[in-house]
Amino acid sequence: MLSCTDPRPAPRHVVVVGASLAGLRTAEALRRAGFDGALTLVGREPHMPYNRPPLTKGALVAGPDLAVLALPRAVELDATWLLGVSAVDLDVVGRRVLLDTNERLAYDGLVIATGAEPRRLPSDVASALSHHIRTLEDASALHGALAKAPRRVLVIGAGFLGSEVASTAASLGHRVTLVEATPGPMSAALGPELSAYCARLHRSRGVDLHTSTTVRSLGSPEGASGAFLAVLAREDGLRHSHVVADVVVSALGATPSTTWLQASGLDAEAGVATDHTLTALDSAGNAISGVVAVGDVARTPQPLLGGARARIEHWTTAVEHSRRAAGTLLGQPASAEPTLPSFWTDQHGVQIRGIGLPGAGDTTTIVDGAMEDHHFVATRTRGGRLVGAVAANNAPALFRFRSELASVTSATQPTP
């Protein structure tokens, strides 16, 4: 048992492992809250923090430009930056982080913000030449591939990233095939009816969408240098088909970056488990004082799920976590009322925005507009209770559902 819940003095050295959105904003929140001790940020990439959402949209068209993508700074950090460096181990008892440079960083406050990394194709299917889309370098490589004459593009995975890449590639005049293992695009986040709307949107813009389908193999067709031959298999096993592609993009979602925590004793198998203050928990469920987790790597209690823990991979969640985590480390807890999860995606000229957790619902109701007009608002309820709302080209209409969703989160949020 690693529990270290006794009150401790305010930290004098905070180490932030993960130098992207959640890590940067937590460091800034610490400074705004009055923290004047030493601050060290460790980042796997060699770049200063940058904005990732454009990587599947504008950056694929014009090419990623770090000067444009760089995240703005809200405050002067006065921090030590260790970039191009990874954490490989955590000693919770000794309060040290081991880096791949063999350096050990002592801390009395730790922010785990290592985010997530792309889920890979199975080794018997994967090709070293397929693209992923997570980093600046990934986007640069894919931009180069899409900048050539119209090509055949295969996108594997129709979550947010895959759907956005398919939309962008189609807008550039490429012939796009989109393959999704579930019944529809973004189905886990939207529910079946809204997923079906997104499927129709893709097909209406010329995307060849295959749902309930997986890629069985990926190789090179005979006599076609530089091309790929993908064998697709439907989930029901009744039909196989073949797709020839010049460019393959793997967009199978992401897994939390927790390999470096395997020997730490933290509950980090599916993301770092936390309590409502974002304090990390050990494998026995005990809170570890002075250690918080934020952003995509954090598995936190979700009021809209009845308190069950889940990772929410949205930009707004990372920002909200930063304020709460900083308060926790400094013994100045932020408001007990968390910000509602929210997301947005732009596909084929349609802006889709959501609040709450629409994917948790069991019923969809169109409350404004019509899907065929690409201008509507839909609510998602579970057992008659509102859990989320989604708008297409009508974001302002979501505001009327915020108070109802906020009342659910407030009612189920523990008192600090």
C-alpha angles and dihedrals in degrees: 000000000000101000113151102171100140113118113267133191118266110284121263097193122035118188117200112199106200122044102206131096099306094042095047094046092048090052090050092047090053091054093046089051091056103264107155100171130104117300125196125184120198118198130181093209121068092231132089112251115296139180113267105189093076091057091086095040129029095006091060090054102043099020124257114287115191091205089059096039098045112121112244117245118236096190140011105266103195087205140149111243120207103186128178087029130115133205111235103177142012127213103198096181095048091037096229135133117211115215129203086250087065090247117137117214115205115211141173092193123039130189115195105205103148094134122198138303132217118279107238131227114255111275092245090056104033125103123203087224096060118107130236125194115217109099139044089257091051091053092046092053093047092046088055091051093048094045091073126087116301108302140184107259124194116196115191110204128030102213120121095292097043093046091050093048090049090050093049094046091050091050088056091057099257123142104246132200115189119195123194128180095207126065093269150355116295089351095153091056100039111026127239102293096049090041089054089052090054090049091055090047092054093048093046088058094052100263113145099225122193115188129189083025135121134194106251097185140357121203145131119285115232112269094007108106114199094013131109130224113208122192110209123202126194117229091242090056092229099115141031126192138181130230126190114206138178093200127034122194120191110208103163097146127258141282124213115265098240104128090110089058098055095105096035098089092237120133094251106136095114098017128314109302114224140176121241091280089058090247109151119247129217123229090273092054096256120143116244107215116223094025121097134170126213141180127004094349095057122094102200137175110272116207091200088058093050092262096307113146120249140157114246110200098197129125093232092052091057091053093048091048091055094062094045094046093049091052091049094052092049096044090247103112114205121231112311089228109089124212114260114256110253136175142178137197132181116213130167092343094309120115111212117192130177141183130198119009106307092172090066093063129098100200132051123203125183104220100172135022127349134280093229089061092051087232114099148112123228130188124211119208134181118206088347094306121116112246102162149350132213130198131192114207089339108085096152090064090066093070093078090064096049097085093051092049091044090054090058093051092046094049094053100037114108119240111250 
